[in-house]
């Protein structure tokens, strides 16, 4: 099953076999992955392909200078019609999360 996952990811992203194997190893170890690379090298494609291959939820956060912590985590929203709070989960509540350009956000959001 693991070999099929690696083959599926390698068929989507050519020339990144080492990165794919490290990504799969990190997932099997229940870990996190930080991929640093120049723009246009397939980081987003790899994250999307991984989420589809394992039938997982996927979300992407584009970190910008005006991004707030609540934009990442979500929060409680008051609904006047029902006089109750509704929990709105942010994109961090997913199985595969791509946090793009983290260094552009404020330290508090990072």
HUZI-V810779 format. One record per run of one state. SS is the DSSP state (H for helix, E for strand, C for the rest). FROM is the first residue (numbers start at 0). TO is the last residue. If there is no record, write none. Layout:
ss = <SS;SS>
from = <FROM;FROM>
to = <TO;TO>
This chain:
ss = <C;H;C;H;C;H;C;E;C;H;E;C;E;C;E;C;H;C>
from = <0;1;12;16;28;42;53;57;62;68;73;79;83;89;95;100;101;104>
to = <0;11;15;27;41;52;56;61;67;72;78;82;88;94;99;100;103;109>
